[in-house]
Amino acid sequence: MEPFQKEPELVGRLAAHRLFHSCDLDETRDTVGRIFKPHELSVRGKRQKLDAEMDHIALGGASINRLRYGANVTIEPESLDNFLLVQMPMAGQANIRCGNEKILSTPSMASVLTPSLPVHMQWQGVCDQLIVKIERAVLEAACAAALGHPISKPIEFQLGMNLTHGGGLAWQELVAFLTTSQFIHGAGRQNLVTSQLEQLLATTLLERHPHNYAEALLSPAPTPDLPYIRRAEEYILAHCREPITMQDLAQHAHISTRSLYKGFQAYRGISPMGFVRKVRLQKVRETLLQARHAGQPVSVTQVALEWGFGHLGHFTQAYRKQFNELPSQTLRG
């Protein structure tokens, strides 16, 4: 996959979520500040004219954004404090400093801004960036759950993320999929979907990009005894209509997310979230059967969304694999 480019499909999908388009410095600074945080914004050069626009898709404790200023600008947010940003230029470049690290960010090199470190940025006029925001609390909870104990100091990420190979390429492919997939554009209204997406972004970043806890997360996790897995299963059955994360299950079972995953694979031959999906597919089937027997008109799409299946193509494939028929066939009988 090539580095992010200003593809019409990606830009078009995000344009449906346009937050603002402005040539006014104060309006631009204030609007961007409401999504991120208050900051200093200045235009560099007397001939430079601001032509800013921003698109925004909220996903619970995360969001996907597109931002350009249309002029050479300096951005001084001090430190981000409560959230992390992964900034991926689709065009142009930016000089980024975070803590003691400096990089030139381009379509091949993203910047990962650690919340606790001071930040200074200079964007060129043509710089147009796709930006993923993840709440610091979501990241720290995911890291602590994977370790099986609270973290002792802030997570600090490597500033530069090479998008052409390895973990950077995997991250880019995930963000490209989420940005261009149809289901994400209604996901903000579905709590089951948004909780899955924010966790997916947080865990992918923790697993794929270097940080000060990466080595600890690579250490082998012990296989738990079967009662721990049964405890997690009981939680899933009791709360399957609510947002469920790996952290929720690990906390309830009193083990780390890595041990939880290893235990489900050992005893059940499936991942914890795979078990959640299996239970929710069964609930979808029960809902469709009840509607059929009662002669009530229902929408397969709506039932799927209510049970946390945002991507309808994947839902249909999973349903057919589990029950050997399409959901529409279940509904028709």
Residue pairs with C-beta under 8 A, 6 or more apart in sequence:
1 169
1 172
1 173
1 176
3 106
3 107
3 108
3 163
3 164
3 172
4 88
4 89
4 90
4 107
4 130
4 163
4 172
4 176
5 90
5 91
5 107
6 90
6 91
6 128
7 90
9 180
10 90
10 130
10 176
10 179
10 180
11 66
11 90
13 179
13 180
13 185
14 55
14 57
14 64
14 66
14 179
15 55
16 55
16 185
17 55
17 56
17 57
17 185
18 53
18 54
18 55
19 31
19 35
19 54
19 55
19 56
20 27
20 28
20 31
20 52
20 53
20 54
21 52
21 53
22 28
22 31
22 50
22 52
22 53
23 49
23 50
23 51
23 52
24 50
25 41
25 42
25 43
25 50
28 41
28 50
28 52
28 69
29 39
29 40
29 41
31 54
32 39
32 41
32 52
32 54
32 67
33 39
35 54
35 56
35 63
35 65
35 133
36 77
36 80
36 83
36 85
36 133
37 77
37 80
37 81
37 82
37 83
38 77
39 75
39 76
39 77
39 78
40 74
40 75
40 76
40 77
41 73
41 74
41 75
41 76
42 73
42 74
43 49
43 50
43 71
43 72
43 73
44 71
44 72
44 73
44 74
44 122
45 71
45 72
48 71
48 72
48 125
49 70
49 71
50 69
50 70
50 71
50 73
51 69
51 70
51 71
52 67
52 68
52 69
52 70
53 66
53 67
53 68
53 70
54 65
54 66
54 67
54 68
55 65
55 66
55 67
56 63
56 64
56 65
57 63
57 64
57 65
57 184
57 185
57 187
57 188
58 188
58 194
59 184
59 187
59 188
59 194
59 197
59 198
59 201
60 191
60 194
60 195
60 197
60 198
61 134
61 135
61 137
61 138
61 198
61 202
62 132
62 133
62 134
62 135
62 138
62 197
62 198
62 201
62 202
63 132
63 133
64 130
64 131
64 132
64 133
64 175
64 178
64 179
64 184
65 130
65 131
65 132
65 133
66 90
66 128
66 129
66 130
66 131
67 128
67 129
67 131
68 127
68 128
68 129
69 123
69 125
69 127
70 125
71 125
72 122
72 123
72 124
72 125
73 122
73 123
74 120
74 121
74 122
75 119
75 120
75 121
75 122
75 123
76 119
76 120
76 121
77 119
78 118
78 119
79 115
79 116
79 117
79 118
79 119
80 113
80 114
80 115
80 119
80 136
81 115
81 116
81 136
82 115
82 135
82 136
82 137
83 115
83 133
83 134
83 135
83 136
84 112
84 113
84 114
84 115
84 133
84 134
84 136
84 139
84 157
84 205
85 111
85 112
85 113
85 131
85 132
85 133
86 110
86 111
86 112
86 113
86 131
86 132
86 134
86 161
86 171
86 175
86 205
87 94
87 96
87 105
87 110
87 111
87 113
87 129
87 130
87 131
88 107
88 110
88 129
88 130
88 131
88 132
88 163
88 172
88 175
89 105
89 106
89 107
89 110
89 127
89 128
89 129
89 130
90 107
90 128
90 129
90 130
91 107
91 126
91 127
91 128
92 123
92 124
92 125
92 126
92 127
92 128
93 104
93 105
93 106
93 124
93 127
94 104
94 105
94 111
94 121
94 122
94 123
94 124
94 127
94 129
95 102
95 103
95 104
95 105
95 121
95 122
96 102
96 103
96 104
96 105
96 111
96 113
96 119
96 120
96 121
96 159
97 119
97 120
97 121
98 111
98 112
98 113
98 114
98 117
98 118
98 119
98 159
99 114
99 117
99 118
99 156
99 159
101 158
101 159
101 160
102 159
103 109
103 111
103 159
103 160
105 111
105 160
107 163
108 162
108 163
108 164
109 160
109 161
109 162
109 163
110 160
110 161
110 163
110 168
110 171
110 172
111 159
111 160
111 161
112 157
112 158
112 159
112 160
112 161
112 205
112 209
113 119
113 159
114 154
114 155
114 156
114 157
114 159
115 136
115 154
116 154
116 156
117 156
123 129
130 175
130 179
132 175
132 201
134 198
134 201
134 202
134 205
135 198
138 198
138 199
138 202
139 155
139 202
139 205
139 206
140 151
140 154
140 155
141 247
142 199
142 202
142 203
142 206
142 246
142 247
142 257
143 151
143 155
143 206
143 213
143 217
144 150
144 151
145 246
145 247
145 250
145 251
145 256
145 257
146 203
146 206
146 217
146 256
146 257
146 258
147 213
147 216
147 217
147 256
148 221
148 250
148 255
148 256
148 257
148 258
148 259
149 256
151 213
153 212
155 206
155 211
155 212
155 213
156 211
156 212
157 205
157 209
157 210
157 211
158 209
158 210
158 211
161 167
161 168
161 171
161 209
162 168
163 169
163 171
163 172
166 208
167 207
167 208
167 209
168 208
168 209
170 204
170 208
171 204
171 205
171 208
171 209
174 200
174 201
174 204
178 184
178 197
181 311
183 193
183 310
183 311
183 312
184 197
184 310
186 305
186 310
187 193
187 194
187 197
187 310
188 194
190 305
190 306
190 308
190 310
191 243
192 241
192 242
192 243
192 306
192 307
192 308
193 305
193 308
193 309
193 310
194 243
195 243
195 244
195 245
196 243
196 245
196 273
196 308
196 310
197 310
199 245
199 246
199 247
203 246
206 213
206 214
206 217
207 217
217 258
221 256
221 258
221 259
221 261
221 262
222 259
222 262
223 259
223 262
223 263
223 266
224 253
224 255
224 259
224 260
224 262
224 263
226 263
226 267
228 253
228 254
228 255
228 259
228 260
228 263
229 253
229 260
229 263
229 264
229 267
229 268
231 252
231 253
231 254
232 249
232 250
232 252
232 253
232 260
232 264
232 272
233 275
235 244
235 248
235 249
235 252
235 253
236 244
236 249
236 272
236 275
236 276
236 279
237 279
239 248
240 276
240 279
240 280
240 283
241 283
241 307
243 308
244 276
246 257
246 260
246 261
246 272
246 273
247 257
249 257
249 260
249 272
250 256
250 257
250 259
250 260
253 260
255 263
260 272
261 271
261 272
264 270
264 271
264 272
264 274
264 275
265 271
268 275
270 278
277 318
278 322
280 307
280 308
280 309
281 307
281 318
281 319
281 322
281 323
282 322
283 307
284 303
284 304
284 307
284 309
284 319
284 327
285 319
285 323
285 327
285 330
287 298
287 303
287 307
288 298
288 300
288 303
288 327
288 330
288 331
289 330
290 296
291 297
291 298
291 331
292 330
292 331
292 332
292 333
298 331
300 327
300 328
300 331
301 312
303 327
304 312
304 315
304 327
309 315
309 318
315 327
316 326
316 327
319 326
319 327
320 326
323 330
